[in-house]
Amino acid sequence: MRRFVLPLPLGKTLPLFVETVGTTIEANRIVRTEGYPHYHWLQTVDGEGRFTVGDHAFPLPAGSGVLVPPGVPHIYESAGGRWDTAYLTFGGPAVPSILQSLGLTEPAPIHWEPDDSSPMNGMIDEMMDRLESDLDLFGLNASADAYRFLLTLRQHWRSGNRAAIIRGSERLRPLLDWMEEHYSDAEVGLEEMQRVLDMPISTMNVLFRHTFGVSPYAYLIHLRLRKAKELLIGSPSLTVKMIAERVGFRDASHFVATFRRKTGLPPEQFRKLYE
């Protein structure tokens, strides 16, 4: 068993910070009636576990894991015999938007190839090896490793999921291209989106959530914020009010509130990071 608990500088929070990372043999039934205070990733290294979240129980064989958001009650235990696991707990103001963009928002099992062909099988050990060889006083290297871990997870989960996402993105491509051209129009709504795809709004919502993990309107907001970040960094002469108008917000106060809620920083402070 190996375990690392990462420190955070007093009074500061990274956009994505690691609390703990480790491997262990799960010998007891873990019941968390109030969930865990941070995001909790748990994967099977060897053996098989059983994970319950809400009314859903599912097995966790080798080559699978589950990511549970903060505060979500859950239970996990060995399915019989020895169960070796790896885990990562993390948080930070940027995590919700990162997970939304990667489609990792549901506490459901994620699968990949259990043999050595998938980098998922050794990433936690690699993170711990780096922590052993380097004194990461502020958790910066661990934060970078956690971000790479999430990107790798999104890239290498089982091809069946990836194929479904690819099919969904192909069906949504006309609307995605249309959004790129019309995101600056504050009048854009679900009816305009529906007309582009020529499908019922309910079907469009389901397809978006299955493909991207968010609703069509949430995707549009994410697109507007991405364009706003580009302007904040690349056009320092533009005021926050001007940027808000250019990316489709009706007023600057709504833009500032949304930007801060989604990124953890107000626009001006975000801009200063790149000065």
Protein Blocks (a to p, Z undefined) as FASTA:
>chain_A
ZZddddddehiacfbdcfbdcddddfbdcddfkopfbdcddddfbhcddddehjbccddd
ehiacdddehiacddddeedjddddddddedjklmmmmmmnopabccdddddfbfkbmkl
mmmmmmmmmmmmpccfkommmmmmmmmmmmmmmmmgcfklmmmmmmmmmmmmmmmmmmmm
mmmpmkbcfklmmmmnopafklmmmmmmmmnopafklmmmmmmmmmmmmmmmmmmmbcfk
lmmmmnopabfklmmmmmmmmnopafklmmmmmZZ
